[in-house]
Amino acid sequence: MHSNLINWLAVTNRVIFALGLLLAFYLVLSVPATTVVSDRQGELARIEVASSVSELKAIASGLAMIGNNATRISQVLFGIVILTLVVFVFLSILNLVWLRALKRLRDERHDT
């Protein structure tokens, strides 16, 4: 019974480890994108009706500020997710090591 439990724990930890690595790999390859403008057509219409260069500069300045903030937020969130995944992977490896040691101790007790 203990052997089955140890085997199931090892299998689930290997799955967690593999999924954590796959998710980390996916997140590294696809940098999160954040939507700066939710209504593109409305924004284009607002630009079209702008009557002066100063209005266009104000619109561009606002969009640049929103885009900059969105980029910083997505970078922070991305870092938190990667750090969390690294912790999960480390804990899974540690758990697998402990399970192997537990199984070895159990086998030694049964041999004697």
HELIX and SHEET records of a PDB file:
HELIX    1   1 HIS A    2  LEU A   29  1                                  28    
HELIX    2   2 ARG A   40  GLU A   48  1                                   9    
HELIX    3   3 VAL A   53  ASP A  111  1                                  59    
END                                                                             
